[in-house]
C-alpha cells in the first residue's frame, strides 16, 4: 500500500502486543519509570506506545522490501523505536539523525550510527540508503520541497521513503500551536495527495494503492481529535515498481 490510515484505538493495542510478543519493543525498566515519576530522571523515554501501529507497519515493510544488510536511515531518530526494532530484526547497517545531541546516547549506539544534524540537510552522500523512515516527524516544521529533495538525494534508485504523521481527511487547524519549536500540522487528505504529487517531481512515486478514508478519531491531543496515516514512496530507478 502507498497510504494507510489508523482506524481504531484497538489497532494500537494490538500492534504493541505484537511488538512485545516478538521481543522487538523497547521496554523501559521499572526503576527508570519510578525515577521519572519522582522527577529524578529527566531523560526522554524511548518510543511512544501511541505510535505502535505506525512502528509495526514500518518494521513489517522493512522486512518485506529491504534486505537485512542494506543501509537504513531513521530521521528524527531521538527516542525513536524504529532503529532499535530494526536492529533486533537483524538489520546490520542502521543510521539515525536528529538535532538533539542526546541521540548519541540512544540504545545500541555502538551498533547504530547516530549523528546530530538537520534531516533536511544531512551529511550523508547521495544514493546512500535503501530505506529512510520517519515516524511522526514530517508534521513538525513541514517543508515539503526541502524534505522531498533531500530524501530523493539520499535514497538509492528503487529505495523507499516511509513516513507516518498526524492526519484527518478534512482540514483541522493547528494554527498557533508549536511543538519542538516548530509549527504542527495535521495533514488533510488533499494535503497528502498534494505531497504525493510534489514527490513525483523528485522521482518519488507511490508504492501500491492508497486508502485515506477515515471515520474514527482515536487520537486526542491539544484539544484536537484525529488519527494517524502511513505513507510509502519509492524512488524511481533500478528495482522500482512500474
ZADO-1210 file (C-alpha; in nm, 4 decimals, padded with zeros to 6 digits):
<atoms>
<atom x="00.0000" y="00.0000" z="00.0000" code="UNK" pos="1"/>
<atom x="00.1046" y="00.3593" z="-00.0609" code="UNK" pos="2"/>
<atom x="-00.1049" y="00.5034" z="00.2207" code="UNK" pos="3"/>
<atom x="-00.2960" y="00.3571" z="00.5155" code="UNK" pos="4"/>
<atom x="-00.4940" y="00.5124" z="00.7990" code="UNK" pos="5"/>
<atom x="-00.5223" y="00.4059" z="01.1624" code="UNK" pos="6"/>
<atom x="-00.8878" y="00.3033" z="01.2009" code="UNK" pos="7"/>
<atom x="-00.9343" y="00.2293" z="01.5715" code="UNK" pos="8"/>
<atom x="-00.7572" y="00.2601" z="01.9049" code="UNK" pos="9"/>
<atom x="-00.7627" y="-00.1198" z="01.9263" code="UNK" pos="10"/>
<atom x="-00.5140" y="-00.1360" z="01.6377" code="UNK" pos="11"/>
<atom x="-00.2608" y="00.0452" z="01.8565" code="UNK" pos="12"/>
<atom x="-00.3097" y="-00.2038" z="02.1408" code="UNK" pos="13"/>
<atom x="-00.2807" y="-00.4980" z="01.9018" code="UNK" pos="14"/>
<atom x="00.0345" y="-00.3589" z="01.7413" code="UNK" pos="15"/>
<atom x="00.2017" y="-00.3024" z="02.0793" code="UNK" pos="16"/>
<atom x="00.1147" y="-00.6565" z="02.1861" code="UNK" pos="17"/>
<atom x="00.2669" y="-00.7906" z="01.8637" code="UNK" pos="18"/>
<atom x="00.5890" y="-00.5917" z="01.9108" code="UNK" pos="19"/>
<atom x="00.6198" y="-00.7101" z="02.2706" code="UNK" pos="20"/>
<atom x="00.5436" y="-01.0755" z="02.1938" code="UNK" pos="21"/>
<atom x="00.8063" y="-01.0775" z="01.9173" code="UNK" pos="22"/>
<atom x="01.0690" y="-00.9319" z="02.1501" code="UNK" pos="23"/>
<atom x="01.1003" y="-00.6171" z="01.9396" code="UNK" pos="24"/>
<atom x="00.9591" y="-00.3427" z="02.1629" code="UNK" pos="25"/>
<atom x="01.1855" y="-00.1316" z="02.3782" code="UNK" pos="26"/>
<atom x="01.0847" y="-00.1694" z="02.7412" code="UNK" pos="27"/>
<atom x="01.1880" y="00.0981" z="02.9902" code="UNK" pos="28"/>
<atom x="01.2780" y="-00.0772" z="03.3142" code="UNK" pos="29"/>
<atom x="01.0654" y="-00.0295" z="03.6269" code="UNK" pos="30"/>
<atom x="01.3362" y="00.1650" z="03.8132" code="UNK" pos="31"/>
<atom x="01.3616" y="00.4203" z="03.5312" code="UNK" pos="32"/>
<atom x="00.9836" y="00.4607" z="03.5309" code="UNK" pos="33"/>
<atom x="00.9839" y="00.5167" z="03.9094" code="UNK" pos="34"/>
<atom x="01.2673" y="00.7699" z="03.8929" code="UNK" pos="35"/>
<atom x="01.0913" y="00.9576" z="03.6130" code="UNK" pos="36"/>
<atom x="00.7717" y="00.9673" z="03.8172" code="UNK" pos="37"/>
<atom x="00.9719" y="01.1120" z="04.1088" code="UNK" pos="38"/>
<atom x="01.1248" y="01.3698" z="03.8707" code="UNK" pos="39"/>
<atom x="01.4718" y="01.2278" z="03.9434" code="UNK" pos="40"/>
<atom x="01.5248" y="01.1182" z="03.5843" code="UNK" pos="41"/>
<atom x="01.4502" y="01.3577" z="03.3005" code="UNK" pos="42"/>
<atom x="01.5874" y="01.1610" z="03.0037" code="UNK" pos="43"/>
<atom x="01.3328" y="01.1066" z="02.7275" code="UNK" pos="44"/>
<atom x="01.1698" y="00.7645" z="02.7345" code="UNK" pos="45"/>
<atom x="01.2345" y="00.5628" z="02.4199" code="UNK" pos="46"/>
<atom x="00.9352" y="00.5073" z="02.1966" code="UNK" pos="47"/>
<atom x="00.5708" y="00.6025" z="02.2324" code="UNK" pos="48"/>
<atom x="00.3045" y="00.3371" z="02.2788" code="UNK" pos="49"/>
<atom x="00.0625" y="00.5525" z="02.0789" code="UNK" pos="50"/>
<atom x="00.2897" y="00.5108" z="01.7750" code="UNK" pos="51"/>
<atom x="00.2844" y="00.1300" z="01.7924" code="UNK" pos="52"/>
<atom x="00.0679" y="00.0944" z="01.4806" code="UNK" pos="53"/>
<atom x="00.2969" y="00.3187" z="01.2742" code="UNK" pos="54"/>
<atom x="00.6091" y="00.1468" z="01.4048" code="UNK" pos="55"/>
<atom x="00.4793" y="-00.2035" z="01.3325" code="UNK" pos="56"/>
<atom x="00.3692" y="-00.1054" z="00.9806" code="UNK" pos="57"/>
<atom x="00.7158" y="00.0342" z="00.9152" code="UNK" pos="58"/>
<atom x="00.9039" y="-00.2615" z="01.0615" code="UNK" pos="59"/>
<atom x="00.6973" y="-00.5121" z="00.8649" code="UNK" pos="60"/>
<atom x="00.7504" y="-00.3068" z="00.5478" code="UNK" pos="61"/>
<atom x="01.1267" y="-00.3100" z="00.6043" code="UNK" pos="62"/>
<atom x="01.1305" y="-00.6872" z="00.6493" code="UNK" pos="63"/>
<atom x="00.9290" y="-00.7381" z="00.3314" code="UNK" pos="64"/>
<atom x="01.1111" y="-00.4996" z="00.0973" code="UNK" pos="65"/>
<atom x="01.4628" y="-00.4397" z="00.2315" code="UNK" pos="66"/>
<atom x="01.7457" y="-00.6899" z="00.2803" code="UNK" pos="67"/>
<atom x="01.8959" y="-00.7120" z="00.6279" code="UNK" pos="68"/>
<atom x="02.2362" y="-00.5829" z="00.5107" code="UNK" pos="69"/>
<atom x="02.1021" y="-00.2843" z="00.3165" code="UNK" pos="70"/>
<atom x="02.1542" y="00.0660" z="00.4612" code="UNK" pos="71"/>
<atom x="01.8620" y="00.2227" z="00.6512" code="UNK" pos="72"/>
<atom x="01.8285" y="00.5755" z="00.7931" code="UNK" pos="73"/>
<atom x="01.5794" y="00.6941" z="01.0556" code="UNK" pos="74"/>
<atom x="01.5202" y="01.0706" z="01.0593" code="UNK" pos="75"/>
<atom x="01.4059" y="01.2393" z="01.3783" code="UNK" pos="76"/>
<atom x="01.5740" y="00.9452" z="01.5483" code="UNK" pos="77"/>
<atom x="01.5913" y="01.0686" z="01.9086" code="UNK" pos="78"/>
<atom x="01.3629" y="00.8481" z="02.1216" code="UNK" pos="79"/>
<atom x="01.2540" y="00.6563" z="01.8087" code="UNK" pos="80"/>
<atom x="01.1909" y="00.2838" z="01.8464" code="UNK" pos="81"/>
<atom x="01.2482" y="00.2110" z="01.4784" code="UNK" pos="82"/>
<atom x="01.6303" y="00.1769" z="01.4807" code="UNK" pos="83"/>
<atom x="01.6084" y="-00.0421" z="01.7913" code="UNK" pos="84"/>
<atom x="01.3435" y="-00.2673" z="01.6400" code="UNK" pos="85"/>
<atom x="01.5244" y="-00.2981" z="01.3078" code="UNK" pos="86"/>
<atom x="01.8435" y="-00.3872" z="01.4944" code="UNK" pos="87"/>
<atom x="01.6561" y="-00.6591" z="01.6809" code="UNK" pos="88"/>
<atom x="01.5175" y="-00.7835" z="01.3495" code="UNK" pos="89"/>
<atom x="01.8722" y="-00.8350" z="01.2233" code="UNK" pos="90"/>
<atom x="01.9323" y="-00.5223" z="01.0154" code="UNK" pos="91"/>
<atom x="02.3038" y="-00.4509" z="01.0302" code="UNK" pos="92"/>
<atom x="02.3530" y="-00.1168" z="00.8520" code="UNK" pos="93"/>
<atom x="02.1493" y="00.1343" z="01.0538" code="UNK" pos="94"/>
<atom x="02.1852" y="00.5101" z="01.0941" code="UNK" pos="95"/>
<atom x="01.9835" y="00.7785" z="01.2706" code="UNK" pos="96"/>
<atom x="01.9918" y="01.1571" z="01.2618" code="UNK" pos="97"/>
<atom x="01.8361" y="01.4146" z="01.4939" code="UNK" pos="98"/>
<atom x="01.9018" y="01.7721" z="01.6068" code="UNK" pos="99"/>
<atom x="01.9045" y="01.6597" z="01.9716" code="UNK" pos="100"/>
<atom x="02.2643" y="01.5783" z="02.0826" code="UNK" pos="101"/>
<atom x="02.1193" y="01.3160" z="02.3200" code="UNK" pos="102"/>
<atom x="02.0551" y="01.0982" z="02.0148" code="UNK" pos="103"/>
<atom x="02.4115" y="00.9709" z="02.0640" code="UNK" pos="104"/>
<atom x="02.3043" y="00.8137" z="02.3953" code="UNK" pos="105"/>
<atom x="02.0305" y="00.6020" z="02.2364" code="UNK" pos="106"/>
<atom x="02.0243" y="00.2234" z="02.2956" code="UNK" pos="107"/>
<atom x="02.2603" y="00.0183" z="02.0766" code="UNK" pos="108"/>
<atom x="02.4611" y="00.3318" z="01.9954" code="UNK" pos="109"/>
<atom x="02.7643" y="00.1056" z="01.9497" code="UNK" pos="110"/>
<atom x="02.5783" y="-00.0728" z="01.6673" code="UNK" pos="111"/>
<atom x="02.3650" y="00.2079" z="01.5194" code="UNK" pos="112"/>
<atom x="02.5398" y="00.5129" z="01.3732" code="UNK" pos="113"/>
<atom x="02.3624" y="00.8070" z="01.5353" code="UNK" pos="114"/>
<atom x="02.4555" y="01.1587" z="01.4274" code="UNK" pos="115"/>
<atom x="02.3452" y="01.5092" z="01.5222" code="UNK" pos="116"/>
<atom x="02.2068" y="01.7170" z="01.2393" code="UNK" pos="117"/>
<atom x="01.9154" y="01.8562" z="01.0417" code="UNK" pos="118"/>
<atom x="01.7418" y="01.5854" z="00.8373" code="UNK" pos="119"/>
<atom x="01.6628" y="01.8444" z="00.5701" code="UNK" pos="120"/>
<atom x="02.0351" y="01.8856" z="00.5090" code="UNK" pos="121"/>
<atom x="02.2237" y="01.5757" z="00.6149" code="UNK" pos="122"/>
<atom x="02.5964" y="01.4965" z="00.5881" code="UNK" pos="123"/>
<atom x="02.5330" y="01.1686" z="00.4063" code="UNK" pos="124"/>
<atom x="02.6304" y="01.1098" z="00.0461" code="UNK" pos="125"/>
<atom x="02.3833" y="01.0796" z="-00.2402" code="UNK" pos="126"/>
<atom x="02.2303" y="00.7362" z="-00.3095" code="UNK" pos="127"/>
<atom x="02.3266" y="00.6202" z="00.0404" code="UNK" pos="128"/>
<atom x="02.0167" y="00.4399" z="00.1686" code="UNK" pos="129"/>
<atom x="01.7712" y="00.1703" z="00.0631" code="UNK" pos="130"/>
<atom x="01.5129" y="00.2832" z="00.3199" code="UNK" pos="131"/>
<atom x="01.4512" y="00.6074" z="00.5082" code="UNK" pos="132"/>
<atom x="01.1958" y="00.6077" z="00.7913" code="UNK" pos="133"/>
<atom x="01.0212" y="00.8997" z="00.9623" code="UNK" pos="134"/>
<atom x="00.7821" y="00.8178" z="01.2468" code="UNK" pos="135"/>
<atom x="00.5697" y="01.1195" z="01.3462" code="UNK" pos="136"/>
<atom x="00.8332" y="01.3624" z="01.2172" code="UNK" pos="137"/>
<atom x="00.7289" y="01.5407" z="00.8985" code="UNK" pos="138"/>
<atom x="00.4251" y="01.7160" z="01.0519" code="UNK" pos="139"/>
<atom x="00.6636" y="01.9348" z="01.2554" code="UNK" pos="140"/>
<atom x="00.8057" y="02.2306" z="01.0644" code="UNK" pos="141"/>
<atom x="00.6826" y="02.0814" z="00.7359" code="UNK" pos="142"/>
<atom x="00.8841" y="02.2000" z="00.4346" code="UNK" pos="143"/>
<atom x="00.7734" y="01.9679" z="00.1523" code="UNK" pos="144"/>
<atom x="01.0212" y="02.0557" z="-00.1194" code="UNK" pos="145"/>
<atom x="01.3231" y="02.0649" z="00.1102" code="UNK" pos="146"/>
<atom x="01.2164" y="01.7318" z="00.2618" code="UNK" pos="147"/>
<atom x="01.1486" y="01.5556" z="-00.0675" code="UNK" pos="148"/>
<atom x="01.4623" y="01.6887" z="-00.2330" code="UNK" pos="149"/>
<atom x="01.6804" y="01.5549" z="00.0485" code="UNK" pos="150"/>
<atom x="01.5004" y="01.2197" z="00.0707" code="UNK" pos="151"/>
<atom x="01.5353" y="01.1728" z="-00.3046" code="UNK" pos="152"/>
<atom x="01.9044" y="01.2638" z="-00.2904" code="UNK" pos="153"/>
<atom x="01.9742" y="01.0199" z="-00.0085" code="UNK" pos="154"/>
<atom x="01.7821" y="00.7239" z="-00.1477" code="UNK" pos="155"/>
<atom x="01.9326" y="00.4714" z="-00.3821" code="UNK" pos="156"/>
<atom x="01.7343" y="00.4093" z="-00.7034" code="UNK" pos="157"/>
<atom x="01.4497" y="00.1790" z="-00.6039" code="UNK" pos="158"/>
<atom x="01.4797" y="00.2805" z="-00.2381" code="UNK" pos="159"/>
<atom x="01.1870" y="00.3703" z="-00.0126" code="UNK" pos="160"/>
<atom x="01.0793" y="00.6672" z="00.1985" code="UNK" pos="161"/>
<atom x="00.8298" y="00.5637" z="00.4673" code="UNK" pos="162"/>
<atom x="00.6623" y="00.8171" z="00.6943" code="UNK" pos="163"/>
<atom x="00.3787" y="00.8361" z="00.9448" code="UNK" pos="164"/>
<atom x="00.2068" y="01.1570" z="01.0508" code="UNK" pos="165"/>
<atom x="-00.0990" y="01.3108" z="01.2150" code="UNK" pos="166"/>
<atom x="-00.3993" y="01.3017" z="00.9829" code="UNK" pos="167"/>
<atom x="-00.7689" y="01.3664" z="00.9258" code="UNK" pos="168"/>
<atom x="-00.9424" y="01.3743" z="00.5835" code="UNK" pos="169"/>
<atom x="-01.0858" y="01.7234" z="00.6405" code="UNK" pos="170"/>
<atom x="-00.8555" y="02.0060" z="00.7425" code="UNK" pos="171"/>
<atom x="-00.8119" y="02.0590" z="01.1184" code="UNK" pos="172"/>
<atom x="-00.6470" y="02.3891" z="01.2037" code="UNK" pos="173"/>
<atom x="-00.3371" y="02.3851" z="01.4255" code="UNK" pos="174"/>
<atom x="-00.2527" y="02.7499" z="01.3688" code="UNK" pos="175"/>
<atom x="-00.0517" y="02.8979" z="01.6542" code="UNK" pos="176"/>
<atom x="00.0409" y="02.5621" z="01.8095" code="UNK" pos="177"/>
<atom x="00.4133" y="02.4879" z="01.8214" code="UNK" pos="178"/>
<atom x="00.5968" y="02.1701" z="01.9185" code="UNK" pos="179"/>
<atom x="00.9734" y="02.1284" z="01.9469" code="UNK" pos="180"/>
<atom x="00.9956" y="02.4945" z="01.8460" code="UNK" pos="181"/>
<atom x="00.8201" y="02.4238" z="01.5147" code="UNK" pos="182"/>
<atom x="00.4752" y="02.4531" z="01.3605" code="UNK" pos="183"/>
<atom x="00.2494" y="02.1482" z="01.3909" code="UNK" pos="184"/>
<atom x="00.0317" y="02.0189" z="01.1092" code="UNK" pos="185"/>
<atom x="-00.2489" y="01.7627" z="01.0993" code="UNK" pos="186"/>
<atom x="-00.2418" y="01.6620" z="00.7344" code="UNK" pos="187"/>
<atom x="-00.5690" y="01.6592" z="00.5414" code="UNK" pos="188"/>
<atom x="-00.6429" y="01.4211" z="00.2557" code="UNK" pos="189"/>
<atom x="-00.5876" y="01.6945" z="-00.0011" code="UNK" pos="190"/>
<atom x="-00.2529" y="01.7827" z="00.1588" code="UNK" pos="191"/>
<atom x="-00.1368" y="01.4212" z="00.1441" code="UNK" pos="192"/>
<atom x="-00.2414" y="01.3997" z="-00.2196" code="UNK" pos="193"/>
<atom x="-00.0506" y="01.7226" z="-00.2891" code="UNK" pos="194"/>
<atom x="00.2530" y="01.5802" z="-00.1086" code="UNK" pos="195"/>
<atom x="00.2412" y="01.2719" z="-00.3307" code="UNK" pos="196"/>
<atom x="00.2092" y="01.4849" z="-00.6451" code="UNK" pos="197"/>
<atom x="00.5038" y="01.7005" z="-00.5369" code="UNK" pos="198"/>
<atom x="00.7077" y="01.3888" z="-00.4561" code="UNK" pos="199"/>
<atom x="00.6724" y="01.2807" z="-00.8174" code="UNK" pos="200"/>
<atom x="00.8774" y="01.5797" z="-00.9305" code="UNK" pos="201"/>
<atom x="01.1629" y="01.4463" z="-00.7164" code="UNK" pos="202"/>
<atom x="01.1410" y="01.0941" z="-00.8565" code="UNK" pos="203"/>
<atom x="00.9458" y="00.9573" z="-00.5585" code="UNK" pos="204"/>
<atom x="00.6317" y="00.7660" z="-00.6519" code="UNK" pos="205"/>
<atom x="00.3502" y="00.5814" z="-00.4719" code="UNK" pos="206"/>
<atom x="00.4235" y="00.2217" z="-00.3781" code="UNK" pos="207"/>
<atom x="00.0886" y="00.0498" z="-00.4229" code="UNK" pos="208"/>
<atom x="-00.2721" y="00.1528" z="-00.3623" code="UNK" pos="209"/>
<atom x="-00.3888" y="00.4381" z="-00.1412" code="UNK" pos="210"/>
<atom x="-00.6684" y="00.4404" z="00.1180" code="UNK" pos="211"/>
<atom x="-00.7003" y="00.7690" z="00.3082" code="UNK" pos="212"/>
<atom x="-01.0625" y="00.7365" z="00.4218" code="UNK" pos="213"/>
<atom x="-01.1322" y="00.7576" z="00.7958" code="UNK" pos="214"/>
<atom x="-01.4428" y="00.7630" z="01.0142" code="UNK" pos="215"/>
<atom x="-01.2999" y="00.7438" z="01.3677" code="UNK" pos="216"/>
<atom x="-01.0693" y="00.9778" z="01.5606" code="UNK" pos="217"/>
<atom x="-00.8749" y="00.7548" z="01.8025" code="UNK" pos="218"/>
<atom x="-00.6114" y="01.0208" z="01.8879" code="UNK" pos="219"/>
<atom x="-00.6701" y="01.3305" z="02.1031" code="UNK" pos="220"/>
<atom x="-00.4067" y="01.5986" z="02.1637" code="UNK" pos="221"/>
<atom x="-00.4123" y="01.9758" z="02.2190" code="UNK" pos="222"/>
<atom x="-00.7943" y="01.9698" z="02.2082" code="UNK" pos="223"/>
<atom x="-00.7811" y="01.8177" z="01.8583" code="UNK" pos="224"/>
<atom x="-00.9101" y="01.4725" z="01.7658" code="UNK" pos="225"/>
<atom x="-00.7653" y="01.2947" z="01.4632" code="UNK" pos="226"/>
<atom x="-00.5827" y="00.9779" z="01.3577" code="UNK" pos="227"/>
<atom x="-00.2508" y="00.8692" z="01.2059" code="UNK" pos="228"/>
<atom x="-00.1622" y="00.7969" z="00.8436" code="UNK" pos="229"/>
<atom x="00.1265" y="00.5966" z="00.6995" code="UNK" pos="230"/>
<atom x="00.2851" y="00.6568" z="00.3592" code="UNK" pos="231"/>
<atom x="00.5375" y="00.4709" z="00.1416" code="UNK" pos="232"/>
<atom x="00.7089" y="00.6259" z="-00.1602" code="UNK" pos="233"/>
<atom x="00.9679" y="00.4637" z="-00.3858" code="UNK" pos="234"/>
<atom x="01.2479" y="00.6348" z="-00.5739" code="UNK" pos="235"/>
<atom x="01.2445" y="00.5746" z="-00.9483" code="UNK" pos="236"/>
<atom x="01.5231" y="00.3648" z="-01.0892" code="UNK" pos="237"/>
<atom x="01.6602" y="00.0154" z="-01.0672" code="UNK" pos="238"/>
<atom x="01.4256" y="-00.2158" z="-00.8753" code="UNK" pos="239"/>
<atom x="01.1417" y="00.0356" z="-00.8602" code="UNK" pos="240"/>
<atom x="00.7888" y="-00.0724" z="-00.9308" code="UNK" pos="241"/>
<atom x="00.6467" y="00.0476" z="-01.2601" code="UNK" pos="242"/>
</atoms>
